[in-house]
Amino acid sequence: MKRIANHFLSVTVFFLIFIFSVKTLEFLIVPISRADYFLHDIDRMKKNGENIDMLIIGNSHSLFGFDPIVFEEKLGLDNAYNASIQALQLSSEYLITESIVEKFKPQIIVAEVDWTSLIDYGTERTQYKLLGLDRLTGIRKIRHIINDFEPSERIYAISKLYRFRDNIFSQDIITSNIKVKRWAESTHYEDNYYQTIKGYDKGIACVTQPFQPNKREPFDMKKVSEHNKRYLDLFVKLCKSKNIHLFFVTPPVSALFHMNIGNYQEILDFYKNYAKENDVFYFDMNMLKNRDEIFNDFAFYDDGHLCEPGALAASTVLSNLISDELAGIDTNELFYESMDVLSADFQSK
């Protein structure tokens, strides 16, 4: 009996040591992530004496929506760089910008802001914060954890200082692609297709996958965080101190998506007033008067993100807007002044 017990104990200890070893190796040998490519790009450009003439920073709407090559061609720049990350939070957006401005001298910064940027989500978006943390280095990582993570998130964040695997959406993407493939094989999108402008309240199937009207949580100014608003101020302060042209931009989403964001006028008014008070630029590309011509259904791969044709169109339009404003040409007349005017125009078409 004692021999069996010793044998069982030996086997148990072996497996515990084996599991510990595997977990240790798993921690040390982390797969290369997109953060590694980002940091490598920055180091390479710095070592080669290159400059970032234009920085684009934001979440997935900017990541998929703005093509740096278009800005280089349209604005005559040598190097435009898109440092956007899916689900990037405003605090991380600023800190990554700050780290880049330390090393380079951009003439233009396009910083994404939208209806979620200012909201305090508490601990709901810990994983999203880690995506930004992964792209920071040195003391800036510690600052980010202390200043922007909730107390209950900090120990977990510290455990991820070595490296956070930013592939948290990979399984979601795989699952989504399988659903799209099955849907595409079982139906014809033409049967369910509506023009974006005509069908925002009916449902729309775009070229790559279908999506249905989804009444989104309305924007509520009471949920706006003063802490997050402070990062807008830091963006302004940084750019003015470095003589950088700052453009706050809300990238386009489908009309279906846009029309289902409740109280959208409140956030539109906030950003417009903030830009005016601080002498910076703000464009909400969802409010463009000719958006139905620029961003038709074939411009989107889902209800919130542009595909390649849409990204080329959005980049061209934004390049022209930036060029005009820097030349002293007022672009306000290109935008609807309010959601009421936009909705009335949509209904009349």
Secondary structure, 3 states (H helix, E strand, C coil): CHHHHHHHHHHHHHHHHHHHHHHHHHHHCCCCCHHHHHHHHHHHHHHCCCCCCEEEECCHHHHHHCCHHHHHHHHCCCCEEECCCCCCCHHHHHHHHHHHHHHCCCCEEEEECCCCCCECCCCCCHHHHHHHHCCCCCHHHHHHHHHHCCHHHHHHHHHCCCCCCCCCCHHHHHHHHHHHHHHHHHCCHHHHCCCHHHHCCCCEECCCCEECCCCECCCCHHHECHHHHHHHHHHHHHHHHCCCEEEEEECCCCHHHHHCECCHHHHHHHHHHHHHHCCCEEEEHHHECCHHHHCCHHHECCCCCECHHHHHHHHHHHHHHHHHHHCCCCCHHHECCCHHHHHHHHHHC
